[in-house]
Amino acid sequence: MAKDDFKHEIINIIGTISEGKKGWKKELTRISWSGAEPKYDIRSWSDDHQKMSKGITMDEEELRVLKVLIDKEIEYLDSDTF
């Protein structure tokens, strides 16, 4: 697929995870790639959302599994066992 054929539409920005020194923001978004069903996505974006870094895209089931894993890790970090 040619670069010009690769389209994206950010459905909504769920939140910003962090911001880099050059203004790029690591965000959790819902995004449609080339007109496909929207998925959840974590990656860094330029201020105008025209440039992006490599990232990870997940469907709803994968997002739910990730939440469980993150909750377990936060519970571990909050404990006195490490």
C-alpha positions as a Python dict, from the first residue, in 0.01 Angstrom:
ca = {
    (1, 'M'): (0, 0, 0),
    (2, 'A'): (141, 336, -102),
    (3, 'K'): (187, 599, 166),
    (4, 'D'): (-79, 817, -2),
    (5, 'D'): (-332, 532, 28),
    (6, 'F'): (-279, 508, 404),
    (7, 'K'): (-546, 715, 577),
    (8, 'H'): (-639, 759, 940),
    (9, 'E'): (-926, 923, 1121),
    (10, 'I'): (-901, 986, 1494),
    (11, 'I'): (-1250, 923, 1629),
    (12, 'N'): (-1166, 1059, 1972),
    (13, 'I'): (-866, 1131, 2191),
    (14, 'I'): (-924, 942, 2513),
    (15, 'G'): (-629, 1101, 2688),
    (16, 'T'): (-269, 1213, 2686),
    (17, 'I'): (-20, 981, 2855),
    (18, 'S'): (281, 1211, 2829),
    (19, 'E'): (431, 1495, 2626),
    (20, 'G'): (781, 1498, 2483),
    (21, 'K'): (1026, 1789, 2472),
    (22, 'K'): (940, 1859, 2108),
    (23, 'G'): (567, 1880, 2177),
    (24, 'W'): (470, 1536, 2054),
    (25, 'K'): (205, 1375, 2276),
    (26, 'K'): (174, 1007, 2357),
    (27, 'E'): (-202, 951, 2344),
    (28, 'L'): (-463, 682, 2383),
    (29, 'T'): (-708, 728, 2096),
    (30, 'R'): (-985, 552, 1909),
    (31, 'I'): (-882, 555, 1545),
    (32, 'S'): (-995, 418, 1211),
    (33, 'W'): (-717, 308, 978),
    (34, 'S'): (-807, 328, 606),
    (35, 'G'): (-1180, 331, 682),
    (36, 'A'): (-1178, 15, 894),
    (37, 'E'): (-1367, -34, 1220),
    (38, 'P'): (-1217, 195, 1489),
    (39, 'K'): (-964, 44, 1729),
    (40, 'Y'): (-776, 165, 2035),
    (41, 'D'): (-432, 302, 1973),
    (42, 'I'): (-131, 418, 2175),
    (43, 'R'): (135, 623, 1995),
    (44, 'S'): (298, 966, 1987),
    (45, 'W'): (154, 1235, 1761),
    (46, 'S'): (271, 1571, 1636),
    (47, 'D'): (63, 1867, 1750),
    (48, 'D'): (-150, 1865, 1432),
    (49, 'H'): (-188, 1482, 1431),
    (50, 'Q'): (-41, 1460, 1080),
    (51, 'K'): (282, 1286, 1188),
    (52, 'M'): (299, 983, 1413),
    (53, 'S'): (542, 744, 1573),
    (54, 'K'): (518, 368, 1572),
    (55, 'G'): (253, 251, 1810),
    (56, 'I'): (23, -28, 1913),
    (57, 'T'): (-335, -80, 1800),
    (58, 'M'): (-582, -300, 1990),
    (59, 'D'): (-939, -413, 1957),
    (60, 'E'): (-1177, -389, 2255),
    (61, 'E'): (-1092, -737, 2387),
    (62, 'E'): (-717, -663, 2382),
    (63, 'L'): (-780, -329, 2557),
    (64, 'R'): (-971, -509, 2834),
    (65, 'V'): (-689, -763, 2878),
    (66, 'L'): (-435, -479, 2893),
    (67, 'K'): (-643, -310, 3166),
    (68, 'V'): (-639, -628, 3376),
    (69, 'L'): (-262, -658, 3334),
    (70, 'I'): (-206, -292, 3423),
    (71, 'D'): (-434, -322, 3729),
    (72, 'K'): (-228, -623, 3847),
    (73, 'E'): (99, -433, 3798),
    (74, 'I'): (-32, -125, 3983),
    (75, 'E'): (-142, -349, 4269),
    (76, 'Y'): (208, -498, 4280),
    (77, 'L'): (373, -152, 4268),
    (78, 'D'): (150, -32, 4551),
    (79, 'S'): (241, -332, 4769),
    (80, 'D'): (548, -353, 4991),
    (81, 'T'): (664, -679, 4836),
    (82, 'F'): (923, -551, 4591),
}
